[in-house]
Amino acid sequence: GSQAGNTGQPANSIILNATGVAVNGSTANAFFVKPIRTDLTQTTPLYYNSTSGEIVVGTSSGGGVTGPTGPQGPTGASFNNNSTEVKIGLNAGIGQNSGSNSIAIGNGSALTQGNNSIAIGNGSAFTQGSNTIAIGYLANGNTGNTGSSTIAIGSNSGYFGQSYNAIAIGDSSGYFQQGTDAIAIGRAAGRNNQPANSIAIGSQAGNTGQPANSIILNATGVAVNGSTANAFFVKPIRADNGGVLPSGFFPMAYNPTTSEIIYWT
């Protein structure tokens, strides 16, 4: 999060920060998170320090150590002792099908969540399959998400219809109907209708209508969508108009059976 571990983060620590101001942590081998929602109806063996943002495990049930009503105060982190779920935030993991061994952190995250899944961020994983990870504002945020074993990291990543085993990393990557086993890495990579088994890496690589079973590498900063299925696209490539092969360069060839690219001298 913004300014998480801004200065002097302790060794082997985890910091989740959505406050907009620095949370640095104070102790090694620890977990720090801010903010955390108050729920006065819960009892718990977890204790939360609202000053440092640290959650620690106690030996008896109770609430936070710094709440205005004492040890049972409203800063106590909450979970159900008979459950394997963690829910932090307004309406987090509230669906009837909230999965076991799941984590939902953020306002409205994981309204319907599969088993062994993680949803972190406001509105993340509206409908989340099993064994999935959604991190970021509205990551997997629409009802059309049913795939399992998916990864969506970044605002609006994998937003609608992310299919099984697909990976979307970056703002709006894999945004709409990302295909099975597809990979999109970079802002708006594979944004619309990325086909199954396709790979798009770089900002706006395969932004719209990437061909089936294709690979696109893009470092131009503008969209490169490709035009032919079962093909490899890369941009930029340097041009040399000298008329002869420059010193140190060699001709290349491709073997369609082995998929190997070679050069010869």
N, C-alpha and C positions, 0 to 999 in steps of 0.2 A: 504494500500500500504506500501511498505518498508519505515520504519521510519516515517510513518504517526502518528502524536501525540506522537512522541518519548519521549518528556519531557513536562510535565505541560500542557496537553491538557485542554482547557477551559471546564467548565461544560456545559452539554447539547449541545455539538457541534458535527459537522460531518466534518471529514477530509478525502479527497481522494487525494492520492499522488502517482504519477508515475514518479517523478523526479530522484529518487535514493538518494536524500539527505533529511535531516529532514525538515518536515513542521509541526510546533507545534500549530499554531493558536494563537490568541491573545485576543479573545473576547468570552464571554459565549453566548449561544443561537445563534450560527452563523454557517455558512457553508463555508468551505475552500476547494479549489481544485487547484492543480497545476499538469501539465501545462494546459493552455487553448489556443486554436487556435485563431489567429487573422483573422478577416474578415472585411475589410474596406468598404464593400458594405452594411453593415447592420446598422440600427439604433435601439436603444433599451433603455428601462427604467431601465436596469440593469447596475451596475457599478462594475468594477473589479479592485482590488488593487493588482498589480503584485508583490509588495514587500511582503505583508502578505499572499497573495493567497485568500483573502476573496471576496465573491460576496455579494453585498448589493442591495436593491431595492431603486431606486430614484423616484422622483415625475414627472420627465419629460424625454422625449426620449433623448438618447445620447449614447456616448461610454464610455470607461474606464477613470478612474480618473488619470492615471499615464502614458498615452501614450505620445510618443515623439511629437505629434502634438497637445497636450493639451487635453481638456475634450472629444473631439471626436476622440481620438487617437486609435491606433490599438489594445490596450489591452481591448477594450470593449467587454464584453460577449454578445453573440447575440442570439436572438430568434425572431420569427414572432409574432407580437401582435395579429394577427388574427388566430393563430394556438394554439394547445394544446400540441405541441411537443417541446422537448429540444434536441438539437443536438450539441455536442461538440467534435471536432476532425476532422481530414482530412477524407472526404468521409463518415462521420458518418450519418446514416439514409438517404442515398441518393436514395433509391429505390422508384419506382413509387407508391408502396403500403405501404409507411411509415405510421404506424398506428397513430391514434389519442391518446392523453393522454399517449404518449410514451416518453421514455428517451433513447438516444443513446450517449454514451460517449466512445471515443477511435477511433483510426485510423481504418477505415473500419468496424466499428461496425454496426450491424443491417442494412445490405443492403436492405433487405426486412423485414419489422417489422409489427407485428400485433398490434391491439389496446391494450392499457393498459399494455404495456410491457416495460421491462427494460433490456438494454444491456450495460454492462460496461466492457471494455477491448479490446485490440487490436484484431480485427478480430472476436469479439464475435457475436453470433447470426446472421450468414450469412443469414439464412432464419428462421425467428422467428414467432411462432404462437401468438395468442392473450393470454393475461393474463399470460405471461411467464416472467421468470427472468433468465438472463444469465450473470454471472459475472466471468471474468477471461479470460486469453489469449485463444482464439479459443473455448471458451465455446459455445456450440451449433454452432460450427464454420463451418459446412458443409451444402451443399444445401439440404441434406436429412432430415432436421428437419422441420416437419410440425405440430407436436402436440401442443395443447394449454394447458394452466394451468400447464406448466412444470417449474422445477427449476433446473438449472445447475450452480454450484458454484465451481470454480477451473479450472486450466489450462486443456484444452481439455475435460472437463467434458461434458457429453451428446453430444459429438462431432457430431455423425451421427445417424439420425433416432431415436431421443428420442421421445417416444410416449406420448400420453395424460396423464396428471396428474403424470408423473414420476418425481422422485427426484434423482439427482446425486450431491453429495457433496464430493469433493476431487479430486486431480490430476488424470485425465483420468478415473474417475468413470463414469459408464454408457456410456462408450466411443462409443460403436457400437451397434445399434439396441436395446436400452433399452425398455422393454415392458411397456404397459399401467399399471399405478398404481404401478409400481415397485419402490423400494427404494434402493439406493446404497450409502453408506457413508464410506469413507476411500479411500486411494490411490488405484486406479485400482480395486475398488470394483465393482462388476457387469460389468466388463469391456467389455466383448463380449457376446452379445445375452442373456442378462438377461431377463428371461420370465416375462410375466405379473403377477402382484400381488406378486412377489417374493421380499425378503428382504435380503440384504447383508450388513453386518456391520463389519468393520475392514479392514486393509490393505490387499488387494488381496482376500478378501472374495468373492466367486463366480466369480473369475477372468475370467474363460472361461467355458461356457456351464453349468451354474447353472441350476439345475432341476426345472421343473415347480412347482409353488406354494410352494416353499421351503424357509426356513429361515436358513441363515448361519451367525454365529458369529465367528470371527477369530481374535485371538490375538497372533498368532505365528510369524507373519512377513513373512510367505511364503504362497503360494496359497492354499486355501481350496475351492474346487469346488462343493463338494457334488456328490451324485451318484444316488439318488432316488427321484422321484417327491413326493409332499405332505409330506415332511419330514423336520426335524429340525436337523441341524448340528452345533456343537460347539467344538472349539478347542482353547486352551488345556483344558483337565480335568486331575486333579491330580490322579495318580495311588497309591493304597495302597495294598501291597502284603502280608499283615499280616495274611491273611487267615480267619480273623473274622472281623465283622463290627467294626470300631474304635469307641471309646467312643464319645458320642455326635452326632453320625450320625444315620440316620434312613433310612429304605427302602423306595423307591419311586415307584409310579405307575401313569399311564396315563389313563384318560377317553377319548376315541376317540369321544364320543358324545358331551361332554361339552368342550373338549380341555383343561381340567384342569389337572395339575400335582400336586400330593399330596404326603405326606409322612405319615407313620403311626408308632406308638410306640408299 
